[in-house]
Amino acid sequence: MRRYADSSPLLGLLISSTLAVVSTSAAGNEKNYLLLPVTTQLQRLLLSPTTSAYCVVNANALIRDGNVDPTGIGLAKFRAELAAVAKQNAGNISIHCRFQNWQQQPTAEKQLEAALAQYCREAGFQRVAAGKIYTSDAWQQQLDTFEKPLAEDVEGDEAASEDENVRVFPVKTRLSQVLAGNVDCVAFLRRPIDGRMVDLPEDIALSIRHCLNEVRLAGRRVINLRLTSTKAGESVVEEFINSNGNRLSQADQFAKSLGFEFCTVSHSHGGGAPETLLGKPAPDFSLEGLDKRTIRFQDHIRGKAALLTFWGVACGPCRVEAPHLSTLFEKYKSNDFTLLAVNSYNEGTETVAEFVQKQSLHYPIALQGREVARQKYAVGAYPTTFWIDRDGFVIDYIVGFDPGDEIQLAATVERLLKPPSQESP
């Protein structure tokens, strides 16, 4: 996805002209956009945690001979619907220009995206994430997807069943069906597939089985697995996905063992090699803190259980995670627990300080940590969080953050703080 800043004066003039043309032109009868509020946790996970609305526009009907001509969108109705959705939740909107069998026209495409982004801002949305979809499918097929009844013919509850390994959602809304690819359920793996694994770990498989028994599915045709991997785990994922000759892939075999016909896999390449630090002393480093004082990491954590996270203000999941880290730090800091958040986007002090102030964050933050993240902690995606015991050894790591993960963070701190005699065997 890409985002656009406010339009230049020239582009603003173009958009104003377009508005004038559209407002005096009769829109066609064909609906050339789909606009839906984001209402379930599953939809937010499939898009982003802060997205409140989703829109797709039939760009083929709005660009003619290299010029933007959005008369077919029915602007008055489109803007009214945007305003109605924004009134319910004026957060972020994800809007996509959809191109069918398209020969690229970069100038016109950018002009259309900028015009649509301005309509969204004028409707009240705080942020606009604009993207493109290239396809060979007809626009009517997209419309038909949303008109086709679900198995239960209702927009249903997509409440998850979850544990420390997975989060399993039934798919019961049309938007989730489109975003996930017409599947019956979606299973998110909480931890990456990494270099320690040779196939899908048995504890993850058991967790998926258990969670499936707790969610109500309309059918068991297709299961979608959503997973990430470190660099070393990429080959494990590829082996899991790919079929060998006429044999079913491991993914489809797994799906059949669960009672599904087959499995789809959505794989995010996280990169890095954070698993190589497990069982080793946490690498030491010194960085300047937000308060201008030098933070030497080993001194900061000495004798304490610790959380070390690498993050950035421009990282969406990091922004969602930050307030939960503050709550965690305030609750446990007096119990031999500490944390350190290392800004690894190398963002300026003012940028970080402004975010900290707006979010009322109260935990230690170090700056200019990109080299530490990459060279010493083998980080490939953000946020990446390491758990360190009282002896200074790395005992676990996680990559990413989704709403609800704060429960697992608190549970891990509780385990770390238990006296050795009370730790689980």
N, C-alpha and C positions, 0 to 999 in steps of 0.2 A: 504494500500500500504506500501511497505517497500523500503528503499533505501540502497544501498550498497556503502561502501567506496571503494577506489582503491583496486585492488586485491592484495592478499599476493603474495610473490615470487613464492610459490608453485602453487597457482592458476594461476598466470601469465604464468608459464611454461605450465600448462595444456591448457590454452587458446591459447598460441603460437602453441602448438602441434596441437590443433584443427584447427587453421587457416591453418597450413601446409597441414593437411589432406584434408580439404575442397577445398583448392585451387588446389589440384591435382586430385580431384575426380569430376566426372561428376554429376551434380545435376539432380534430377528427374524432370519429366515434371510437376508434381503437384505443384502448388504454395502453400507454407506452411506458408505464412505470409500475413498480410494486413497492409499497411502503408499509412497513410493519413495525409496531413497537416491540422491543425486546423485553420479554416478561418473565423468563425463567432462568434459573442458574445455568442450565445446560446451554441455552442460547448464548449467554454471556461468555461461557467458557469456550464455545465454538467461535466466537467473534473476539471479544476482549472484555475484561471485567468491568470496564467503564462505559461500554456501549449501551445506549438506551433506545436506538432505533436503527433499522436496516432498510436500505432502499436499493433497488436495481432499476436502471433506466435503459430503455431500448434505444441505444445511441444511433443505430442505423436509420431510425426515423427522424433524427434530429440534426444530422450533418448531411448537407447536400452539396456535392461538387466542391468540397473543401471549405464550405462555409457553414457556420452554425445557424440552423434554422429550426428552433425548438417549438414551432407552432403546433406540432403534433402531440405535445405532452399535455396540453390542456392546462395552461399555467395557473389560471385562477383556482381551479380545483386542486391542483398539485400543491400550491402554496397554502391553501386552506387546510389541506390534510397535514402538511408539514407542521403548521402552527398548532393543530389539534394534538398531534403526537408530542410536540415539544412542550405543550402545556402540561401534559401528564408527567414528563420527565425531560427537562431541558439539559440533559447531559451531552453525550457524544453521539453523533450519527455516523454510521458507516454507509457510504453511498458509492455505488459501482456503476460505471458506464459499461454496458454489455454490447459487444461487437460480434456480429455473425458474419463469417466468411469475409473478413475485413482486410482491405488494403490500407495500411496505416497512413493517417493524415495527421501528423504530430501537432501542427499548429491549431487546427480545428478541434482536435481532441482536448488539448489543454484549455482552449477557450470555453468549450462546453463544460469541462470539469470545474473551471473557475466560476462560471455562471451558476452551476448547480450548488457549488459551495456557498456562494453568496446568498442564494435563496434560503439555504439551510440556516445560515447565520441570522438572516433577517427574520426567520421564523422563530428564533430563540435558542437554537442549539449552541452550546458553549464551544464545542470543537467539532470539526468535520474531518473525517478520514476518507479520502477519495481513492478509489482503485479502479482497475479495469478487468473485464472478463472477456476473453476471446473464445469463441465457440463456433461450432458448425450447426448447432441445434437452432431451429426456428424459434422466434420470440413466443409464438403461440404455445410451444411446448412448455416454456417457462410459466406462462399463465395457467396452462392446464394442470401443472404440478400443484399449484395452490388451490385449484378448484376441485381436484380429485379428493374424494373423501378419505380420511384416515380409516384404519381398521375399525375404530370405535365411533367414527364419524363425529367426534367432538375434539375440541382443544383441551387436552387432558393435563393432569398434574404430572410433572416430570421430576418428582422428588427422588433423590439418590439414595442408594445404600452404599456405605463406605466403611473402610477400615484404614489401618496405617499403610496398606499397600496399594489399594485401588479405590476408585470412585466410579460406580456403575449407575447409569441413568437409563430409564425407559424413554423412548422417543415417542412423544404423544402430541406434538404440535407440528404444524406444516412447516414453520420456519426451521425448526430443528431437523426435519426430514430433508429439506433442501440443503442445509448447511453440512449435514453429516453424510449425505449421499443416499437417502432412501433406505435407512436401516431400522432395525427394531430396537436396538439399544446401543449405547456408547460406553465403553470402559476406558477410563483414564488411568494409566499407571503413574503412581506418585513418584517413583524413583527411576532414574535413567537405566537403560540397558548399558552395561559397561564391560570393561575388559576382564572382569571376574567371572563372567557368565559365558556359557556355551550354548544355552537355549533359554527359553522362557522359564524363569525360576519356579520351582514347584510351589513355593509359598504364595507367589502371585497367582498362579493357576487356581490354587485352593481358595484364595480370597475372592476371585471372580466367581467361582462356583457358589460360594456362600452368599455373596451379594446378589447374584441372580435369583436365588431362592427367596430373597426378601423384596424384590421389586415385581410389580405386576405388569407383565408384558402381554400385548395383544397377540403376538406371534413370535416364533423363533425361526425367522428366515435368515437374517443377516445380523451379525454382530460387528461393530466397528471398534477396533483397538486403537487408542491414541497413546503414543509413546514417544519418548525422546531417547537419545543415546549419546554417549561420549564418543570420541573418535574411535577407540578400540571396540566399542559396541556396535558400530555400524555394520560390520561383517556378520555379527550375530543376527541383527535384524534382517539383513538381506537374505541370509540362509533361512530364516523363519518365514519370510514372505514368498520366496521363489520356489516353484515346483521343480522337481527333479525328473525330467522325462515325462512319462505319463502318470507319475505318482502325484497325489495331492500334496500341496505345500503343507508345512507344519502348521501354518496358520489355519488352513481349512480343516486339517485333521483335528486341531484343537477345537474349532467351531463345532464340528460334528460330535465331538465328545461332550459338548455342552447342549446338544440338541438342535443346533443351528445348521442350515444348509451350507453356508460358507462364511468367510470372514474377510473384512476389508481392514487395512492397516494404514493409519496416518502417522507418518514418521517424521519427527523434527530432529534434524542433525545439530545437536548441541555443540559437538566438538570438545576439545580439551581432553584432559586426563586426570580429573580430580581424584579418581579412585586410587591412583598411584601413591597418594599421601596417607591412605588408611593404615593405621597401626604404626605410624612414624611420628616423631616429634614434629609439632607444628613449626614450619620454618619461621625464623625470626625476621623482623624488619623494623625499620624506623621511618615514620612519616609525620608530617606536620598535621596537627589536629585543627578542627574548625576554630578552636580558641587560641590558635597560634603556638600552642605548646607542642613540643616533640613527643610523640607517642612511640615508645619502644614496646613492641608487642609482647615479648616474653615477660617484661616487667608488669605490663598491664594485666596479664592473666595469671600471674604466678599464684599457685595454690588454689585457684578457682576453676570451677566448671565454666566453660565459655562458648559463646556463639560468635563466629566470625563470618560476616557476610560481605560480599563484593557486589556493588550496586551502582546505579546512576539515576540522576533526576529524570533524564530523558527516557528511562526504561519504565514502561507501563506497569508490569508486574511489581517492580521495585517500589513504585509509588504506592501501590495498593498495600504492599507488605509493611511499609515504614511505620504507620501508626500502630500496628500490632507489635512490632519490635519495641516500640516505646512503652506499650502496656506491659510487655514481658519484662523489660528491664526494670521498670518501676516496681513490679510485683516481687521480683526475685533478687534484686541487687544486694539486699541485706543478708542473703543466705548463701554466701560464697559463690555467687554467680555474677558474671559480667558479659558484656558483648562489645563488639567493635564493628562498625559499619565503614568499610573502606570504599570511598568513591573512586571507581575504576574507569569512569568515563572521562576522567581528568577535566571535569567541569570547573569553572571558576568559583572562587570563594563566594562571590556575591550570589551566584546562581544557587549554590548549595545552601547558603545562609537564608536566602529568601524562602526556599522550600521548607527548611527546618522551622522557620518562624511561622509560616502559614499552617503547618501541620502540628505545631506545638510538640516537637520531638525533644526528648530529654536523655538521649543516650550518646555515648562518645562516637564521634565521626572523624575519620582520617581522610585527607585529601591527596589527590595526584597518585592514585594507587594502581594505575593500569599495568605498569611493569611488574609490580608485586603480584597482581592477579595472574598475569600470563606466565611470568618466568618462575615464580616460586610456588604458586598454587595451581598451575595448569588449568586455569579457568577458561572455558570456551563459550559460556552463555551466562546471562544475568537474569535474576540474581543467582549466585551460587553461594551456598551457606555451609560452613563446616562446623561440626561439633567437636569440642576439645575437652578432654577430661582434666581432673585436678592435677594430674602428673604432666600435662602439656602434650598429650598424644592425641592425634586426630582419630576419632572413633567412628565418624559417619559424615556424610555430606548429602545435600539435596540441591536440586537445580529447579529454579522457577518458583512461582508462588501464585496460587489461586485462592479466591475467597473461600474460607473454611479451613485452609491449611494452618491457620493460627491455633486451631485445637491441637493439631499434631505437634506444633512447636512447643506449646505449653506442656504437653505430655512428655516430650523428650527432656525438657528441663527438669521436670519432676523425677524422671528416671536418673538423670545425671546427679541430682542432689541427694539421692538416697544413700545412706551409709552403706559401705560394702556388704555388711551382713544382711541388708534388706534387698540387695539387688537380685533380680531374677536370675536363675541359673542359665 
